[in-house]
């Protein structure tokens, strides 16, 4: 006897994890690879943000030794902003990744994943407006590891609310 979806009341196959018609979770305890992949990508984004944070703090502590004062005054604002954005990315990515692996607190997971995504986007945009910025470097160091991984993870996790315990 086929199961009925509690949301749309259509018949679904017995082994269904999600309703093929409306996407509602039939078996909330079932785990898909999408959430695990999303969690892994969020942790990758968090590690990338941590590396950028460490480099930004290092640059902030040594900037006046590297550049003349006039140049350092311009660069220090960018490094401060990158440090803040990367710290937010690290913390929110780590929280979202760990919550996703545990399948707990869907709203907090999505909020943290979104914060990680937005901080990665901010760092990427900032990296493109830094004086003498290279588009290739910006793409390689900010877009790929911090922004795109967090965005893909958020998109993978968002439709899988039924897998999370509230």
NORKA-V970146 format. One record per residue. N is the residue number from 1. RES is the residue in three letters. PHI is phi in degrees with one decimal (* if undefined). OMEGA is omega in radians with two decimals (999 if undefined). D_FIRST is the distance of its C-alpha to the first C-alpha in Angstrom with 1 decimal. Layout:
{{N;RES;PHI;OMEGA;D_FIRST} {N;RES;PHI;OMEGA;D_FIRST}}
//
This chain:
{{1;UNK;*;-3.12;0.0} {2;UNK;-69.8;3.08;3.8} {3;UNK;-77.7;3.03;6.6} {4;UNK;-108.1;3.08;9.5} {5;UNK;-71.2;-3.13;12.9} {6;UNK;-68.5;-3.11;15.3} {7;UNK;-92.7;-3.06;18.1} {8;UNK;-105.7;3.09;17.2} {9;UNK;65.1;3.07;14.1} {10;UNK;-87.7;3.07;12.6} {11;UNK;-74.4;3.09;9.2} {12;UNK;-125.5;3.11;9.6} {13;UNK;-58.9;-3.08;8.6} {14;UNK;-58.5;-3.06;7.5} {15;UNK;-92.0;-3.10;11.3} {16;UNK;-71.4;3.02;12.8} {17;UNK;-90.8;3.14;15.9} {18;UNK;-129.0;3.07;16.8} {19;UNK;-67.6;-3.13;15.4} {20;UNK;-70.6;-3.10;16.7} {21;UNK;-97.3;-3.07;18.0} {22;UNK;-116.5;3.11;19.8} {23;UNK;83.3;-3.14;20.1} {24;UNK;-67.0;-3.14;19.1} {25;UNK;-71.5;3.10;18.3} {26;UNK;-88.6;3.14;14.8} {27;UNK;-119.7;-3.05;16.2} {28;UNK;-60.5;-3.11;19.8} {29;UNK;-81.3;-3.14;21.0} {30;UNK;-70.0;-3.13;20.3} {31;UNK;-113.1;3.08;23.6} {32;UNK;-104.1;3.11;24.4} {33;UNK;-70.8;-3.10;27.6} {34;UNK;-62.9;-3.12;28.6} {35;UNK;-69.4;3.10;29.5} {36;UNK;-64.1;3.09;31.3} {37;UNK;-65.5;3.09;33.2} {38;UNK;-60.7;3.11;34.1} {39;UNK;-62.6;3.12;35.4} {40;UNK;-63.3;3.12;37.4} {41;UNK;-63.9;3.10;38.9} {42;UNK;-65.9;3.10;39.9} {43;UNK;-68.6;3.05;41.6} {44;UNK;-61.2;3.10;43.4} {45;UNK;-62.6;3.12;44.5} {46;UNK;-65.3;3.11;45.7} {47;UNK;-65.5;3.09;47.7} {48;UNK;-61.4;3.12;49.2} {49;UNK;-65.3;3.09;50.2} {50;UNK;-64.1;3.11;51.7} {51;UNK;-62.9;3.11;53.8} {52;UNK;-64.2;3.10;55.0} {53;UNK;-61.2;3.14;55.7} {54;UNK;-61.1;3.12;57.9} {55;UNK;-64.9;3.14;59.7} {56;UNK;-66.1;3.12;60.3} {57;UNK;-65.4;3.08;61.7} {58;UNK;-59.9;3.12;63.9} {59;UNK;-64.6;3.14;65.1} {60;UNK;-63.7;-3.11;65.9} {61;UNK;-75.8;-3.08;68.0} {62;UNK;-116.3;-2.98;70.0} {63;UNK;-62.3;-3.12;70.1} {64;UNK;-74.3;3.04;73.8} {65;UNK;-83.4;-3.10;74.8} {66;UNK;-87.7;-2.99;73.2} {67;UNK;-124.7;2.96;74.3} {68;UNK;-63.4;-3.04;77.3} {69;UNK;-55.6;-3.11;76.9} {70;UNK;-62.6;3.12;76.4} {71;UNK;-71.5;-3.13;73.6} {72;UNK;-61.6;3.13;72.0} {73;UNK;-62.2;3.10;72.0} {74;UNK;-75.2;-3.07;69.8} {75;UNK;-70.1;-3.06;67.5} {76;UNK;-63.2;3.11;67.0} {77;UNK;-64.8;3.11;65.0} {78;UNK;-65.7;3.14;62.5} {79;UNK;-66.0;3.08;62.2} {80;UNK;-64.1;3.13;61.7} {81;UNK;-64.3;3.10;58.9} {82;UNK;-63.4;3.12;57.3} {83;UNK;-63.4;3.14;57.5} {84;UNK;-65.5;-3.14;55.8} {85;UNK;-61.9;-3.12;53.0} {86;UNK;-71.6;3.07;52.4} {87;UNK;-65.7;3.08;52.4} {88;UNK;-61.1;3.11;49.8} {89;UNK;-61.0;3.13;47.7} {90;UNK;-62.8;-3.08;48.0} {91;UNK;-64.3;-3.11;47.0} {92;UNK;-70.3;3.10;44.2} {93;UNK;-65.8;3.12;42.8} {94;UNK;-65.4;3.12;42.9} {95;UNK;-61.4;-3.12;41.3} {96;UNK;-64.2;3.14;38.5} {97;UNK;-63.7;-3.14;38.0} {98;UNK;-68.2;3.09;37.9} {99;UNK;-65.3;3.11;35.5} {100;UNK;-66.7;3.11;33.1} {101;UNK;-62.8;3.14;33.2} {102;UNK;-83.5;-3.09;32.5} {103;UNK;55.9;-3.14;29.8} {104;UNK;-124.3;2.99;31.7} {105;UNK;49.9;-3.09;33.2} {106;UNK;-56.0;-3.10;31.7} {107;UNK;-62.6;3.11;34.4} {108;UNK;-65.9;3.10;37.2} {109;UNK;-61.6;-3.12;35.8} {110;UNK;-67.1;3.10;35.8} {111;UNK;-63.0;3.13;39.2} {112;UNK;-68.2;3.11;40.7} {113;UNK;-63.8;3.10;39.3} {114;UNK;-66.5;3.09;40.7} {115;UNK;-62.1;3.09;44.0} {116;UNK;-63.4;3.12;44.1} {117;UNK;-63.7;-3.13;43.5} {118;UNK;-66.7;3.11;46.1} {119;UNK;-68.4;3.06;48.6} {120;UNK;-64.9;3.09;48.1} {121;UNK;-64.8;3.11;48.7} {122;UNK;-63.6;3.11;51.8} {123;UNK;-65.2;3.13;53.2} {124;UNK;-64.8;3.13;52.6} {125;UNK;-62.5;3.12;54.3} {126;UNK;-61.1;-3.13;57.1} {127;UNK;-66.1;3.12;57.6} {128;UNK;-84.1;-3.13;58.2} {129;UNK;-102.9;3.06;60.9} {130;UNK;-61.9;3.11;62.8} {131;UNK;-55.1;-3.12;66.3} {132;UNK;59.4;3.12;66.4} {133;UNK;-73.0;3.08;62.6} {134;UNK;-108.4;3.14;61.1} {135;UNK;-62.6;3.14;58.0} {136;UNK;-64.3;3.13;57.0} {137;UNK;-63.5;3.12;57.5} {138;UNK;-60.3;3.13;55.6} {139;UNK;-65.2;-3.05;52.7} {140;UNK;-71.9;-3.02;52.7} {141;UNK;-94.3;-3.06;53.3} {142;UNK;-120.0;-3.09;51.6} {143;UNK;-65.4;-3.07;49.2} {144;UNK;-64.5;-3.03;47.3} {145;UNK;-78.8;-3.02;47.0} {146;UNK;-97.7;-3.06;47.1} {147;UNK;-91.0;-3.02;45.7} {148;UNK;-66.0;3.13;43.3} {149;UNK;-65.3;3.13;41.5} {150;UNK;-68.2;3.12;40.9} {151;UNK;-64.9;3.12;39.8} {152;UNK;-61.6;3.13;37.3} {153;UNK;-61.4;3.13;36.0} {154;UNK;-62.2;3.13;35.6} {155;UNK;-66.9;3.11;33.7} {156;UNK;-71.1;-3.04;31.4} {157;UNK;-81.6;-2.99;30.7} {158;UNK;-51.7;-3.10;30.6} {159;UNK;-76.9;-3.06;27.1} {160;UNK;-106.2;-3.12;25.6} {161;UNK;-57.9;-3.07;26.2} {162;UNK;-63.4;-3.13;22.8} {163;UNK;-80.7;-3.05;24.1} {164;UNK;-95.0;3.00;27.1} {165;UNK;-88.4;-3.09;27.7} {166;UNK;-92.7;999;29.8}}
//
